[in-house]
Structure formats: C-alpha cells, structure tokens
Amino acid sequence: MSYVALYRKARPPVFDEVKGQDHVIKTLRNQVISDRLQHAYLFCGTRGTGKTSAAKILARAVNCENPQNGNPCNECASCRAIAAGNAMNVIEIDAASNNGVDNIREIVEEVRYRPAQGKYKVYIIDEVHMLSTGAFNALLKTLEEPPSYVIFILATTEVAKIPITILSRCQRYDFHRIGADTITDRMRELTERENVKAEEKALRFIARAADGSMRDALSLLDRCFAFYAGEEITYEKALAALGAVDTDVYTELLSEIARGNAGRSIFIFEKMIENGREVGQFVNDFIWYLRNLLLIGTSENESEDVVDVSAEQREAMKEMAARVPQSTVMRYIRVLSELLNSLRNATNRRVLTEVALVKLTKPQMERTSDAVLDRIRLLEEKLEDLEANGITVQAAPSQGSFEPENEEPEPDPDYVPPNAAPEELVRIAADWSEVTNALRTGAEDSQVTWTVVKNARPFYNGESAGDCTLYLKPKPGEEPLWDGKLFKEGHAENVKKRLEEAIARRFKVHADVVLMRSDDSNERLGAVKIDDILRDRSKIGMPIDVVDDFDAEG
C-alpha cells in the first residue's frame, strides 16, 4: 500500500478533533443536533486551519444514520461511503480548475434531483474565490433559494475576492490561525501514535514555523520523520531538516549589523548557506526574529503572550532590544521585507541577500528618515568609543552665516563707520546660506563658484545712512578662486543678478549687490555684523527706556 501523508492520515474524523476552531465547531455541531441547518455556508481563513476538514465532517454528520452528539458515527454505510469518496450525494469541486460558467450550470441542473441515498445533497466548493464573474452570477439564484435537500459549503482563503452578492447569501464562519500550543499538543499526540520520539523543543519550533497552519505543521513534521527515519527528533535535527537557523545565530548577526560590520555579517550568512540553509527561509526567520525583538522592546510585560521563545532566549533578546533602537529595528525589517519580495523572482538570491546585508550595515546608502537616524546612532557610538579612549572631539564651526570660522570681517582696523549697517543687510547676512543656495542650481555656475560666494565677506557703505548696497569680497585665502571664477571667467554679472533676485524673493526688499575684486579699496566700507541689529535699539521694533542712574527711592 502506498504511503499516505501525515496530514491526510491525521485528518479529524469528528468535530471534537478539529483543533483551534472551537467558535466554529460548537456552532456547527449545535446546528446538527437541533436540525437548524443553513442552506449555504462560507468557510474563510488561511491555509491549513481546518476548513475542508470541517466541511467533510459536516457533510457526513447531516447524512449520518446514527449521529452521536452532533458528530458522525463514521461506521454506517453513508459515513463510510462519504469518507471513501464514493457517495453520490456529496460532491467536492475544486473551483481553481472548474471555474467556468458551464461547470456551475451543471451544478444548477443537478440540484433538481434528490439525493440517491442519505438526507442531503452537499456541494463542497473549495477555493471558491477562483470562480469567474459569470460563474458567480450563474450560482446566485440557486445559492439563494436551493431545494430543501441541498447544502452548499464554500471554502476560500481570500474572502475579499468574493462578490458581496455571494457573501450576503451565505452564513460566514472565519477560521483563525491555530496557536502554537495547540499545534504542539496535536503533534505530540501524533508522534506517540506513530511511535516516534520527539523533543518538546523540536515540536514547538515546528509549530512556530507553521505560522498558524496545522497542515503546514504536519507536513514539516512528516519531513523530519523522513529525514531521520527511526531516530529521535531533536531540536538540532529539526533545524537541519527544515533548513532553519538557531536564534543565537540571528543574535550574533544582528550584533554585527548594528556595529556596521558588513564583512562579518556576510561571513555569518555565508556560513549558514554552506551548512545547507535556504536563503528565503533564512531571511524570513530573521524578519520574525526582529519582529519578536521589536515586541519585547516596546511591551516587555505583554510580550510573553505574543513572543513564543524560551526564558533564556527572552533574556538575550531583552539585552539586544536595549542595545538596538526600535527605529533601527524597524528599518531592518523594512529592508529585509523588500528583499523577501525581490527573492521570489530572483535568479541569484544569494547575491541579493548579501547586498541587503551591506545596506543594513551602511545606512548612508539610503536617504530615508530611518536611515538618517541609524547613521546618527553609529556616529554617536563612534564618538563614545573615542571618548572612552581619551580622545576629545570638538564640533565643527557653523557655516550658516558669513562667519564660518567665527572671524569678524574687518576692512580697515583704524576706520570706524559713522552709521550702523542697515537692518536689511544685517538680516540678509544672518540668513546668507539660504540666499546662496540659489547658485547651486544654475547651469552657468559651478560648485566652486557657490562654495566661494557663500563664504564671502559682507560690507556696507558706512558714510551713507540707509544705503542698502551689499559689498562682497573674498575671505582670506580664497582670493585666487574668487577673482578667477567670478571675473576672469565672466560669471560676476550673472552671480550678482541671481543674488539680487534671491534676496528679493526671500526678504521682500531690493538690495544692490556689488562684487568687489580682492584688490579693490575698502575706504568708507564697514563690516556687516549680525549683532549690529541688537546694538541699535531703534531697530529692535519695541520701545526701550534707558535708565542711566538707578533711583533707589523710585
């Protein structure tokens, strides 16, 4: 006799053995007991959660000759015929391959005839969302008012694709993902029945890998049975059979990624691949590890219910969650999720994964906000390491105004202008970096021109009050570039015009700009200082009373 897959052999024969769907099973069994059956059911849920099993049990229960507390007896002629697939009154249809209008019209014609044996004629349509629009329309009338002896059971994994007209004619039941504890208990029963020894840790790992699907869990367990025939299934053997990786490896990999060590990260990945690990499984498990790390870091007390790991692993993950910021973990999940989508159609999955690991360790390769935060984190860690080694790092001077090196531009040291700089020029000088940014987009001006002009030294006519003319000269050391780029290459007039336009747009005032050669005379020119506006109280915009002598008596 040919071998029967474990998930088929372990298919539940009665409602009581359907695990993890008590809210559905109790309702169906009570309907059978009270004979309050519906004419159309819709079973929704992810793969391997018991939809088809519940449909077959219901089909046997409604036709059973000797039902027992809502369950089929599985011993009468009707139950045995349905279980063997020989019954004429239970028709199973795969909508993925029978999704045309003609297929549904055959059903509409058949429902006119009463069942040859049993009480009800039951149609089980699996993956019903695959039916065409015409097929759905052909089913509408019959589904709404079928004969009293007909029951439709529709099963689907994608309920969103089913028309609302179909949904409104069915009684809907949602099958939930099955918990890891429930799957583990079921696998323990089956290993005892099959006389196979298995560690509890190995069973729990398989249950987590199944992601809520009982069928997937039994298929993975069947793989372990075949891989280690006659041997005990240990945790390490389950890892090897399923091509998975231990959590400690992901902890080590995350540590190297967080340090920005691309070489070591790729070495760990390469070692896993050489040991036979599958690339897609590796990436998917790493995402799941990061998900658990994020939950432990955000809700430590409540995470025990949603993070299924051992006590030792939880402590190690708590330490890692304290070291790696949550924004960084979310960036890692985003990059790896994008990688997982790319791997589906990739020919060289290994190279794509290595590129993604480099991207994780080098946040400067991205321009997203979470990558910027990761770059700041790496810089702060490097600064802390330097300070720990006795190296002091000083901040670079600001370049947001005319004084990039905190040096006051002085024309003639013996000359004191009789008038203060106009308020407009002081405000322009304080926001000079924004004004000069207009030069960066010009086709006529090179990057060198912008670099020279943005650090120009500002002057004003100290002899004429209210003269809103801005005189610009190069700062010391940049005279050759200034004279060459602005005058010898003929950029002076264009730069002057664009600066005046930028000032007018930003400050709503007109200021004449004069670009002076490095050897032009500085007579009658005073340096524009940003704090001049604070020294002249008439420019502040609010009345100030100046008291020369303090009168203690008031």
Order of alpha helices (4+ residues) and beta strands (2+ residues): alpha-alpha-beta-alpha-alpha-beta-alpha-beta-alpha-beta-alpha-beta-alpha-alpha-alpha-alpha-alpha-alpha-alpha-alpha-alpha-alpha-alpha-alpha-alpha-alpha-beta-beta-alpha-alpha-beta-beta-alpha
